[in-house]
């Protein structure tokens, strides 16, 4: 599911309304006030910032997964005796490095948007 700012805002608001209901149920007036203030002060820019943070977290997870895969490939290349296999794995390493650069550029792009 693609998270548009409107959908994200709706889900975020719904979550906070659930918290507000729970705060009312347990009778926590201070928490109720805090939630109401948070709901009232949330702007479209805040929601957009939250979306960008989530996108950035997903990208960093992909970046880390690529690093893990690269380490595995390096170990496999080191222990391989087959030159054709080493060449194939080296090409895969190169492809992953390009993916990693692309992901890093997307992360930098998100940082400049904030």
N, C-alpha and C positions, 0 to 999 in steps of 0.2 A: 504494500500500500504506500502510495506517495503521500508524504505529509506536507500538505499545503499550510500556509500560515493560518488560514481560517479553520481548517480541521484541527490543527495543533492547538489553536486558541480554544476551540470548543472542548477538546479533550482535557486540556489543562484546567479550564474553568469547571468542567464537570468534576474533575478530581478534587478541586478545592471546595466545591459545593458539598461533595461527600464528606470531606473533612469538617466542614462547617456543621453539617448535620450531626456528625459524631461528637463534635465539641458541645453542641447543644444537648445531646443525649446524656453526656457525662456531666453537664453543668459547668463546664470550664469557661467562664465569662471572659477571662483574659485571652484565651486562645481564640474564642469566637471573634473578639475585637481584632486580634492580629490577622485572622483570616479575612475578615471583611475589609480591613485596610489593604491587604495584599491584593484582593480582588479589585478594589476600587482604583488602585494605583497602577495596575498592569496595563501597559499600552501595547500597541501593535509592534513597536520597536522592541519591547521586552520579549514578546513572543518570537519575533524574528531572531533575536539574539539566542534564545533558547534552542530554536531549530538549528541555527548555525553551530551551536555547541554540540548538539547531538550528531549532526553531520560530521563534525570534526572528530568526535569520539569514534564513530564508525570508520572513518578514514584511518585513524591511528591504529585501530584494531586490524584493518587490512594490511597496513604497513608492517605491523609486528608479525602478522602471519606470513608475509612474504619473507621477512628476515629469518623466521624459523625455517621456512622451506629452503631458503638459500643455504643455511647452515647444514641442513640435511643433504642437499645436493653437493656441497663442497666435500662432505665426508664420503659420499658415494663416489665422487670423482677420484678422490684420493686413494680409495681402495679398489677401484676398478682397474682391471688389466686389459680390457677391451678398448682399443683406440676409437672405434666407431661409437661405442657407448659414451666414452669421455667427450667426444665431439657433440653428440646429441645432448648430453647433460650440460655441456658448456653453453650451447645455444639456449637451453632452457634458463640457465643462469642469466644470460644476457637479456632474455625476454622479461624475466622477473625484475631485473635491475631497472629496465625501462618502465615497467609498471610502477615500481617504487618511486621513481622520479616523478612520474605523472601524478601519483597520489600525493607526494610531497608538494607539488605545485598547487594542487587543489587545496591542501591545508593552508599554504601561504595565502592563497586567494581568499579563503575564509577569514584569515587573520586581518587582511587588509580591508575587509568589508565591515569589520567591527569598529 
